[in-house]
């Protein structure tokens, strides 16, 4: 039993030496989706944290809960009207985070396959340029 802390320390130091630090990765947190009706639209929001020394890019998102999934940005135009514009990708600079939130960047779910009511869950797959794919179980809730 006396050697357990030493063994754990050796394992952690080895992981750090080979770049396996748990803080050096892409993480997605605080994810949720808006309610929506079948054939209507919804949106998914979350925070992407890039704890690496390399820039990252969110290339796309996918779900079986909608016929189309797009990356979007909402913004106010000169006339004071809220507009949405599809984004080809979303850059996440090294050692920073990007928030996808109401009134800004978000994942747009178009032509929902079924109603989304508070408490429901949907699977969302995010594809990153360097980090591969992340799969999230997103809960539907009121904003």
N, C-alpha and C positions, 0 to 999 in steps of 0.2 A: 504494500500500500504506500510505502514511503516513496516509491519510484514513480507513482502515477503522475504527480505534478511535473516531474522532470520529463517524462515521456510526452505529456501534453505540450510542454514548452518546446521540446524538440520538433514535434509535429507542426506547431504553429510557426516556428522560425523557418522550417523547411518550406511551408506553404508561402510565407512572405518572400523568401529568397527566390522562389520560382514564379512570383507574380500572381499568386492565387489568393491574394488578400480579398476578403469578402466585401470590402469597401470599394474595390476597383472593378466596377461593373456597371452595367445599365440596369437601373431599377425603375419599376413603374408602380406608383402608389396612388392612393385616394381615388380609385376609379369607380365611376357610377354612370348610369344611363338615365335619360329622361323617359317618362312614360310616353306611349304612343299607341295609335290604333292600327289595326291591320291595313295594309296598303298605304298607310301614311308614313310619316318620317319621325325620326328621333335623333338623339345625339349622345355621344359618349365623351366623358371628360376624365382627365387624369393628369398626373404629374410624372414626367420622365426625368430621372436624375442620371446624368452622365458623370460617373466618378472615375473616368479614365483620362489618360493624357491625350487621347485621340478624339477628334470631332466625330460625331455619329450622325446618322440621318434616319429618320422614320420614313420608310419608303411607301408603305401601304398598310391597310388594315382590312380584315375580312371577318365575316360572321355568316352563319347559316340563318340568322334571324332577319336578314334583309336581302332584297334582290341586288342592291347596289350599296357599296360602302366607299365613301370618299373622304379625303382629308380636306377640311375647310377652314377658312378664316372669316369671321364676322367683323365688320368695321362700319363706321359711320361715313357716308359720303358727304360731299359739300352741301347737299340740300337737306342734310339732317336725317336721311333715311338709312336705316340699318341694311347693309348689303352683305351677302355671302359670296365668297370667291373660292373656287376649288384650288387646292395647293397640290403641286406635283409631289412634294415631299416636305418634311419638317426637319430643319437642321437642329441638332442639339450639340452646341459647342462643348469642347473638353472641359471637364471640371465645372459644369454648370447644370442648371435644370431648366426645363421648359414646361409651363403650365398650359394644359388644354382645358379651357374653362368657358362658361357661358359669356357671350359677348366677345370672344376671341377665337383662338384656334380650337378645333374640335374634330371628332370623327363623326361624319354624317351618315346615318342609316336611312336609306331611301327605299320606299316600298317594303315596309315591314311584312314579314311572313305571317306574323300573328300579333295580337295585341300585346303590348308590354305594360304591365301594371306594377305598381310599387310592390316590392318583395320578389318579383320574378328575377331570374338570372339568365344571362346569355353569355356564350363563349365568344370572346374577341381575340383574334390572332393579329399580332403586330409584327411586321417584318422590318428589320433594321439592316442597314447597309453592311455593318461590320459584325454585329452581335447575333445575327440570325433571327429566329422567331421567338416571341414570347406569347404564351396563351394565358388569358385572364378570364376568370369567372366574374362577370360584371353584374352587380345588383342594380335593379331599377328602383329609383326613388324620386320623390318630388324634389324640385330644385329648392 
